[in-house]
Amino acid sequence: MSKKQALGNQALESQGARPFIELRALTHAYALEGGGEVRALQGIDLTIERGEFVALVGPNGSGKSTLVRHLNGLLLPTSGQVWVDGLLTAHPSSLWKIRERVGMVFQNPENQFVASTVEEDVAFGPENLGLPPDELRRRVDDALKLVGLTEYATHPPHMLSGGQKQRTAIAGALATRPACIILDEPTSMLDPLGRRRTLETLRSLNQDQGITILLVTQSMDEATAAERMLVMVRGRVVSDGTPAEVFGQGQRLREWGLGLPSALEIADRLRERGLNLPAGLLTVEQLASALC
Amino acid sequence: MLISVEGLGYTYAPSTPLARTALRGVDLEIRQGERVGILGPTGSGKSTLAQLIAGLLRPTSGHVLLDGVAAHARTADARLRRLKVGMAFQYPEHQIFEQTVPREVAFGPRNLGLNDAEVEARVAWALDIVGLDPVEMADRVPLTLSGGEMRRLALAGILAMRPPVLILDEPTANLDPRGRQELLTRVLTWQAETELTLIVISHNLDDLARLAERVVLLVAGQVAADGPAREVLSDRPLLEDASFDVPPPVALLQALRQSGWAVATNRLLAEEAATEIAQVWSSTGGMV
């Protein structure tokens, strides 16, 4: 095949009905101090469709953060390919288009603020897209409304609570009107109220706005809120299914170093003691009604 | 070492328009060997209290006394006492700076003037407690570790100093479930062997249920409750006022009790709740 044909095929492919995110044999290696390398991702094939709500779990060092940093080109593959909405992250000319489509929110909200008020901070991303002032205003207002922070628009970000800070960061990601938001352990530093508000915000963005959500989390209770769950172990995706399917593999979960949601753990222990309970009780409410 | 907190108040940026009072009128006494959890929503003053106990901040009002000596004082006496307090910060990247993992852990013990063999032994011991593999970690650059690995490393650096008082600020945030379980078990074992004073700051009720025998609830910089973990962590109205939910096992037991099960509701851990439910279930002959 000639080079021209190859490029033509690529252009054709990018127009077709393809998954929103597609990883093909993705590997990534980090260099070690004094030579050598760690292979953080070992040949991952994965697709994520528009509108999905996916939770990504896995032990520390399993490659979760490395994987998600590939999805908006913060990291580039050592080998393999990452396609986002038909665009290849390895093409420098695609990067900004990809970053308009995929927003990213990190763990520590303190490290993400660039401005002295909430609205200026939220405006930072879309401002860089060169939007006219009235469009910028509209996007910032819409984003703050979606995360429920309209009344905090002129507050300094560092005076907000942890949950409000994370929702400000989510609004910043939203203001570029992305099709997808990726969050890397966004609730690990939050108190339970901040956690709950952040999760409610994500759920409504997914259900009402159709935004694709990829949530990296260490909380098994949090993962039950997703419709699809991915488990990573040592740079590979070892399980992919609904939370009920993934948590249904009890013993394997323990081998992977993961736990169970509280309700499933209690239910398992009750079965060991002779109580007869149905499978798939993911929440305390479900377990309580099964027992009553 | 006896830690006495008396009428403690702290204000950030006092006498400026940005002044913010983080703590007011806090009284606490923590004895050697106690396991105390400090619970509170974001912004309730938990981390400020910890830094005051470690002598890292100077009180705006009141005192923190370590065996009778002000924790922040610039005297040899106070310095010796401060050395007994080890603190692992909430954001591990704030305390990590060395080139390799073993050097990071060795930094503290080396500064204590220990010989090479002892330093090496402590590094191995501390890495083991936090669940980092010394071989795998030998050449790793600390700032390239994952979030959970970095948290373990920061804790190992503190543990290697073997402080008689250990303050952990959100010790299990970012840890995977197995890592968390193992870390909690090993810290508890070490605590029991050495009569360590353990002060755990967290908004994770399950961590507190496992680590603390006593829980101090801070709300808006004041002590809202101070009592046995079992009582504080199963007190729904108290916790809800502070925007916390009861731990899931307690929520389940309370729901069962409402629909007629004669279960105790102050079982904080999944295994305890399961035992309680199973006992009531079998005492009624499997009929509830």
Interface residues (C-beta under 8 A of the other chain):
Chain A: Y30 L32 E33 G34 G36 V38 G58 P59 N60 G61 S62 K64 S65 Q107 N108 E110 S161 G162 G163 E185 S188 M189 L190 D191 P192 L193 G194 Q218 M220 D221 R254 G257 L258 G259 S262 A263 E265 I266 R269 L270 R273 G274 L275 V284 E285 L287 A288 L291 C292
Chain B: P41 T42 G43 Q90 Y91 Q99 T100 D139 R140 V141 T144 L145 S146 G147 G148 E149 R152 E170 A173 N174 L175 D176 P177 R178 G179 Q181 H203 L205 S243 F244 D245 P247 P248 P249 A251 L252 A255 L256 S259 G260 W261 A270 E271 A273 A274 T275 I277 A278 W281 S282 G286 V288
